[in-house]
């Protein structure tokens, strides 16, 4: 949700279907066009929601160097283990300055069971190795001095808009907050629909 929201900004790489992977690093879309692509929440097939659009170097459909050479800013996402692996390999980035623009999602202990339930419910196709991810998150948190957003703040519409506006300001991004609001509302509706269909 956070990456999709921030990627609605001007001058950012759009999350697109694989059919546009070859054009992705330099494809310029309006915020409204990006919104239409990102607003694909599907409570009956959440894996498709997350895999129908993406940043395509992750799947070998594009070369990372093309994103580096692009004039567009890349808003990417990683689970903790994948980020830690990339950080240790130093293939995609080599300097600690990456931390300045890394946003960690924090959470309160009492929220964890619900977060875990959502993860399992939304992505039944994945093997959720939570102990490994949590250990990696702890190690990354110990090094992280950059931006954070609390998971709990993502659950309330106005709080989320305020937080995304703060993060966009820190990253020097111009966002249409009305589109972010519409994206959040659609995400919330799809999430609630998924949970209510148990």
C-alpha positions, 0 to 999 in steps of 0.5 A, a space after each residue: 500500500 505504501 509503495 503504491 501510494 508513493 509511486 503515484 507521485 510525478 517523476 516516479 516509476 509506475 507499477 505496471 503489468 508485465 506487458 509493459 516491463 520493457 518500457 517500465 524504467 522510462 514510462 511516464 504516466 500521469 498520477 491518474 493513470 498510475 492510480 488505475 493500475 494500482 487500484 486493482 485490489 481483488 479480495 477473491 484473488 489477493 495474490 493477483 492483486 500483488 503480482 499482476 503489477 510490479 517492478 519487473 527487475 525482481 522477476 528478470 523481465 528488466 535490468 536494474 541498471 535501467 532503473 538506475 539510469 532512468 530520470 524517474 525515481 524508483 519506489 520499491 519494496 522488500 520483505 526484510 530477508 530479501 532486503 537484508 540479502 540485497 544489502 549484504 550482496 551489494 549488487 543493487 546498492 553499495 552505500 549505506 546512504 540507501 538507509 536515508 530513503 528506506 521506510 520501515 513499517 513498525 508495529 505494536 506487539 499487540 498488533 502482531 497476531 492480526 498482522 500475521 492473520 492478514 498475511 496468511 489470509 491474503 497470500 495463501 500461496 506463500 510460505 510465511 517464514 515469520 521467524 526468519 523475517 522477524 529476525 531479519 527485521 530486528 537486525 535491520 531495525 538496529 541499523 536503520 536511522 531513516 523513515 518509519 511508519 507505524 502499521 497502526 497508522 495505516 489502519 485509519 484513513 486520515 492518519 494514513 493520509 497524514 503519514 503518507 504526506 509526511 513521507 512524501 515530503 521527506 522524499 521530496 515527492 509531490 502527491 495528489 492526496 485525493 488519489 492516495 485517499 481513494 487508493 486507501 479506501 479501495 484497499 480498506 474495502 477489499 481487505 474488509 471484504 476478504 476478512 468478512 468472507 471467512 
